[in-house]
Amino acid sequence: MGNAPDWFMFFIVFWAFVMLGAMAIGGYFMFRKFLKVLPKRDGKSKLDWQNYWVDRSRHMWPDDSKAFLDELVQPVPGPFRDIAKHSIAASIAQYAIESGAEEVTRNHCIAGYIKATPKRDYRSLISFLDKRGIDYQPYQHLFNR
């Protein structure tokens, strides 16, 4: 039972850093989720409002709008796609309901998608819309909010 080989010690140190990194990344996302659940001044959290808008608009979504929403969330990495889809759907629903629409249309989807996208991601959003041949010029005012 002598000393462990040097390569084994490096492996243990490397593995410790990998584990610490994974825990830090996981902790970051858990903390972000925790912040979404905290109540705001009105007593509802961001997650409560998202659920409210999605539930209120459930009957307003025709199949083509659902399919278009699925197309819009394609650039989002798989593990985060469902969460992003719910968040974007809430933004679309809020936009459609506040505009007095009877059903969610493609125009509501584009506008809600822009509103749900953080400013730091506008460049990739515009690139995605250009690749899909989607005209976003009527919604240019939403980029300047």
Steps between C-alpha positions, in 0.01 A plus 500: 500500500733769378428844370242545226637565151524862391247454218242379749546808718459727197187307406352555847579875492360530147184315601459726805509809274250342259263426788537850645432651159191286449368591844563870435313489169212308654490740795485797266194364320335396827551852637346653186199271539476600868491869404210432260296353786544795736186717521510850354316807633166373371539178698554279194831368377624510143416131473146562631446764230633270230260226610215752513552618141546147364188369678291800398592459133489121469183509288643769269780290345419349158720216376695718256597744780613209718709367213648846443590525871677164472693639202595814693649306794711270279825698561466448877710205625291190566523489882374859526246493216189419707570775751572750222188393313284561808656840561464605135143367484413711805642811332312424178177437691533824695559694179202335327260547792601859565448580131145360522551211260264204472783259418878495494631576152841481338538877556436457873758221506769717341428801721479291819818316405685829460365627833600177676855510363762681711675792329833316508353235268354736237782437255440124497122558493528721191731246337249223572210702359702584189586132444132409524400781262285666767450874451557668836499860374142568621625411850813715493356719777510201737878477462534857628314453828 
